[in-house]
Structures are given as structure tokens and as C-alpha cells.
Amino acid sequence: MLTMGMTGRMVTNYVGDGTLKKYGVRFTSQVWPGDTLTSVATVTELREEDGESLVDLEIVTTNQDGVAVITGSATAKIAS
């Protein structure tokens, strides 16, 4: 769960606090003490919904060996 929280923090650092509307991940591999993790968010879509500007993100967190330990997605409100 700590890995999910750290990945979520990367997302909110990118989109800003209070803008995250949806966040979901899947744990795909074990994380061990001493692992070095890298999280990447890729914009997959910019869209309008109910008068709000939204960004959809694909999220991947990998360990030092390049193995994905978390995959997921997020949606956040952005300034238009």
C-alpha cells in the first residue's frame, strides 16, 4: 500500500492537490526493502466532461530492474 501512496503522490505533484477525480492501480510485482522505484505518468487523453477540462493518465511504477510493480490510471481536473 505504501507503493500505491507514493505513486499517488507523484500524480498529485504533477496535477496538483485537490484535482484528482479518479485513481486506480494494480499491484503487478513484489516490492522489497531497498528497491529503487521510478513512477511515470503519461497523458493519454485531454477531454471535456460536464463542463470540466480533464486529463487521463496512464501510470507505471518500476523497480531498479525495470520490472513494473504498479500499473494504473488516473483522471484529474485541469485548468482549461
N, CA, C and O of each residue as an XYZ file, in Angstrom:
320
protein
N       0.816     -1.202      0.000
C       0.000      0.000      0.000
C       0.861      1.268      0.000
O       0.462      2.295     -0.550
N       2.028      1.191      0.613
C       2.923      2.344      0.603
C       3.317      2.701     -0.827
O       3.411      3.878     -1.178
N       3.545      1.683     -1.646
C       3.911      1.921     -3.045
C       2.789      2.649     -3.776
O       3.051      3.537     -4.588
N       1.545      2.279     -3.496
C       0.391      2.950     -4.106
C       0.338      4.413     -3.657
O       0.073      5.304     -4.463
N       0.589      4.652     -2.379
C       0.582      6.012     -1.856
C       1.680      6.869     -2.460
O       1.456      8.033     -2.796
N       2.870      6.290     -2.598
C       3.982      7.038     -3.190
C       3.716      7.339     -4.666
O       4.040      8.423     -5.151
N       3.127      6.379     -5.373
C       2.775      6.598     -6.776
C       1.694      7.673     -6.877
O       1.756      8.535     -7.753
N       0.711      7.623     -5.989
C      -0.341      8.638     -5.957
C       0.210     10.024     -5.684
O      -0.280     11.014     -6.226
N       1.234     10.092     -4.841
C       1.858     11.383     -4.547
C       2.527     11.956     -5.796
O       2.487     13.164     -6.027
N       3.135     11.093     -6.592
C       3.731     11.540     -7.852
C       2.649     12.156     -8.743
O       2.868     13.192     -9.371
N       1.488     11.511     -8.789
C       0.391     12.016     -9.625
C      -0.077     13.377     -9.124
O      -0.236     14.301     -9.922
N      -0.302     13.520     -7.810
C      -0.778     14.809     -7.293
C       0.294     15.889     -7.401
O      -0.038     17.066     -7.543
N       1.562     15.520     -7.336
C       2.621     16.507     -7.584
C       2.537     17.024     -9.018
O       2.859     18.181     -9.287
N       2.105     16.164     -9.931
C       2.001     16.527    -11.345
C       0.748     17.361    -11.630
O       0.830     18.393    -12.296
N      -0.406     16.919    -11.131
C      -1.670     17.581    -11.480
C      -2.126     18.596    -10.440
O      -2.985     19.428    -10.734
N      -1.573     18.546     -9.235
C      -1.952     19.475     -8.181
C      -2.893     18.844     -7.171
O      -3.702     17.979     -7.506
N      -2.773     19.290     -5.933
C      -3.635     18.785     -4.862
C      -5.084     19.185     -5.109
O      -5.360     20.290     -5.576
N      -5.990     18.297     -4.798
C      -7.410     18.580     -4.890
C      -8.003     18.460     -6.279
O      -9.184     18.754     -6.465
N      -7.218     18.035     -7.264
C      -7.738     17.939     -8.627
C      -7.990     16.502     -9.071
O      -8.633     16.276    -10.096
N      -7.496     15.538     -8.318
C      -7.621     14.130     -8.700
C      -9.067     13.670     -8.547
O      -9.649     13.781     -7.468
N      -9.642     13.154     -9.629
C     -11.027     12.694     -9.608
C     -11.125     11.174     -9.564
O     -12.098     10.627     -9.045
N     -10.117     10.490    -10.106
C     -10.134      9.026    -10.168
C      -8.696      8.534    -10.130
O      -7.818      9.094    -10.786
N      -8.465      7.469     -9.344
C      -7.118      6.899     -9.232
C      -7.261      5.422     -8.918
O      -7.897      5.045     -7.933
N      -6.671      4.595     -9.753
C      -6.736      3.155     -9.522
C      -5.471      2.485    -10.006
O      -4.926      2.841    -11.051
N      -5.004      1.502     -9.235
C      -3.782      0.796     -9.612
C      -3.953     -0.702     -9.413
O      -4.870     -1.171     -8.739
N      -3.034     -1.427    -10.026
C      -2.927     -2.876     -9.842
C      -1.486     -3.162     -9.430
O      -0.540     -2.682    -10.054
N      -1.337     -3.949     -8.373
C      -0.008     -4.371     -7.928
C       0.421     -5.541     -8.809
O      -0.231     -6.586     -8.813
N       1.510     -5.373     -9.553
C       1.901     -6.378    -10.539
C       3.137     -7.176    -10.144
O       3.422     -8.207    -10.753
N       3.877     -6.716     -9.134
C       5.061     -7.432     -8.678
C       5.393     -6.993     -7.255
O       4.980     -5.922     -6.811
N       6.136     -7.824     -6.558
C       6.529     -7.560     -5.170
C       7.548     -6.422     -5.098
O       8.429     -6.312     -5.950
N       7.419     -5.581     -4.076
C       8.410     -4.547     -3.779
C       9.134     -4.971     -2.510
O       8.509     -5.360     -1.523
N      10.462     -4.893     -2.547
C      11.286     -5.334     -1.426
C      12.012     -4.149     -0.797
O      12.297     -3.170     -1.487
N      12.319     -4.220      0.513
C      13.115     -3.159      1.140
C      14.411     -2.952      0.355
O      15.089     -3.910     -0.017
N      14.735     -1.696      0.115
C      15.936     -1.365     -0.640
C      15.712     -1.169     -2.126
O      16.607     -0.692     -2.824
N      14.522     -1.531     -2.634
C      14.219     -1.297     -4.048
C      14.215      0.202     -4.338
O      13.839      1.010     -3.489
N      14.632      0.555     -5.531
C      14.541      1.920     -6.028
C      13.403      1.957     -7.032
O      13.408      1.226     -8.023
N      12.421      2.823     -6.764
C      11.223      2.880     -7.604
C      11.189      4.161     -8.425
O      11.609      5.224     -7.968
N      10.681      4.035     -9.643
C      10.505      5.167    -10.546
C       9.078      5.141    -11.065
O       8.617      4.126    -11.587
N       8.376      6.267    -10.920
C       6.991      6.366    -11.393
C       6.917      7.308    -12.586
O       7.567      8.352    -12.617
N       6.106      6.914    -13.572
C       5.914      7.714    -14.782
C       4.422      7.816    -15.061
O       3.701      6.819    -15.021
N       3.968      9.030    -15.344
C       2.582      9.257    -15.759
C       2.607      9.766    -17.197
O       3.323     10.713    -17.520
N       1.821      9.129    -18.049
C       1.739      9.504    -19.458
C       0.333     10.005    -19.757
O      -0.649      9.332    -19.442
N       0.235     11.175    -20.360
C      -1.073     11.715    -20.742
C      -1.613     10.878    -21.895
O      -0.972     10.745    -22.938
N      -2.813     10.312    -21.688
C      -3.440      9.512    -22.741
C      -4.583     10.249    -23.426
O      -4.937      9.944    -24.565
N      -5.162     11.230    -22.716
C      -6.266     11.975    -23.336
C      -6.518     13.272    -22.576
O      -6.413     13.322    -21.350
N      -6.851     14.310    -23.321
C      -7.376     15.564    -22.781
C      -8.807     15.651    -23.271
O      -9.066     15.486    -24.463
N      -9.759     15.915    -22.348
C     -11.166     15.902    -22.762
C     -12.003     16.835    -21.898
O     -11.568     17.300    -20.844
N     -13.212     17.093    -22.375
C     -14.212     17.877    -21.648
C     -15.328     16.945    -21.210
O     -15.770     16.094    -21.981
N     -15.781     17.104    -19.980
C     -16.911     16.315    -19.480
C     -17.666     17.149    -18.453
O     -17.077     17.629    -17.484
N     -18.951     17.320    -18.660
C     -19.796     18.103    -17.753
C     -19.215     19.491    -17.480
O     -19.268     19.984    -16.354
N     -18.665     20.111    -18.515
C     -18.121     21.453    -18.388
C     -16.749     21.536    -17.737
O     -16.250     22.637    -17.503
N     -16.127     20.401    -17.439
C     -14.800     20.385    -16.824
C     -13.754     19.899    -17.830
O     -14.021     19.013    -18.642
N     -12.574     20.489    -17.762
C     -11.444     20.000    -18.559
C     -10.744     18.916    -17.756
O     -10.386     19.125    -16.597
N     -10.551     17.753    -18.377
C      -9.962     16.606    -17.686
C      -8.755     16.080    -18.446
O      -8.665     16.203    -19.667
N      -7.830     15.492    -17.697
C      -6.693     14.789    -18.283
C      -6.727     13.355    -17.772
O      -6.900     13.114    -16.577
N      -6.559     12.404    -18.691
C      -6.458     10.987    -18.333
C      -4.989     10.594    -18.405
O      -4.281     10.960    -19.343
N      -4.542      9.846    -17.403
C      -3.141      9.447    -17.303
C      -3.009      7.938    -17.205
O      -3.841      7.270    -16.591
N      -1.969      7.410    -17.809
C      -1.565      6.021    -17.614
C      -0.359      6.067    -16.676
O       0.561      6.860    -16.878
N      -0.367      5.215    -15.650
C       0.661      5.253    -14.614
C       1.405      3.923    -14.572
O       0.795      2.855    -14.624
N       2.733      4.001    -14.477
C       3.557      2.804    -14.298
C       4.654      3.133    -13.290
O       5.342      4.145    -13.419
N       4.811      2.276    -12.292
C       5.933      2.372    -11.360
C       6.789      1.131    -11.544
O       6.291      0.006    -11.489
N       8.087      1.345    -11.764
C       9.010      0.234    -11.990
C      10.090      0.218    -10.911
O      10.365      1.232    -10.269
N      10.695     -0.957    -10.725
C      11.819     -1.057     -9.796
C      13.135     -0.845    -10.546
O      13.139     -0.559    -11.743
N      14.228     -0.987     -9.842
C      15.547     -0.730    -10.419
C      15.904     -1.680    -11.560
O      16.817     -1.395    -12.336
N      15.196     -2.804    -11.670
C      15.431     -3.758    -12.757
C      14.508     -3.523    -13.948
O      14.540     -4.283    -14.916
N      13.676     -2.464    -13.884
C      12.746     -2.168    -14.962
C      11.473     -2.987    -14.922
O      10.691     -2.966    -15.873
N      11.251     -3.716    -13.822
C      10.051     -4.536    -13.667
C       8.917     -3.657    -13.143
O       9.080     -2.966    -12.137
N       7.770     -3.681    -13.823
C       6.606     -2.913    -13.367
C       6.080     -3.515    -12.069
O       5.762     -4.703    -12.011
N       5.990     -2.685    -11.028
C       5.441     -3.141     -9.750
C       4.029     -2.610     -9.538
O       3.267     -3.156     -8.740
N       3.683     -1.545    -10.254
C       2.327     -0.976    -10.229
C       2.001     -0.485    -11.633
O       2.834      0.137    -12.292
N       0.786     -0.767    -12.083
C       0.242     -0.149    -13.292
C      -1.118      0.422    -12.921
O      -1.782     -0.087    -12.019
N      -1.531      1.467    -13.607
C      -2.826      2.028    -13.269
C      -3.186      3.209    -14.141
O      -2.588      3.457    -15.188
N      -4.197      3.932    -13.663
C      -4.674      5.098    -14.397
C      -5.210      6.128    -13.418
O      -5.516      5.823    -12.265
N      -5.313      7.347    -13.907
C      -5.849      8.438    -13.100
C      -6.531      9.434    -14.021
O      -6.209      9.539    -15.205
N      -7.479     10.160    -13.451
C      -8.141     11.262    -14.138
C      -8.124     12.456    -13.201
O      -8.426     12.329    -12.015
N      -7.769     13.623    -13.739
C      -7.705     14.829    -12.921
C      -8.330     16.001    -13.662
O      -8.322     16.061    -14.892
N      -8.871     16.927    -12.887
C      -9.406     18.171    -13.429
C      -8.234     19.118    -13.669
O      -7.338     19.238    -12.833
N      -8.252     19.783    -14.815
C      -7.191     20.736    -15.135
C      -7.809     22.063    -15.547
O      -8.983     22.133    -15.912
N      -7.000     23.111    -15.481
C      -7.465     24.420    -15.933
C      -7.627     24.384    -17.445
O      -6.799     23.814    -18.155
N      -8.710     25.001    -17.932
C      -8.951     24.968    -19.382
C      -8.174     26.022    -20.112
O      -8.268     26.123    -21.335
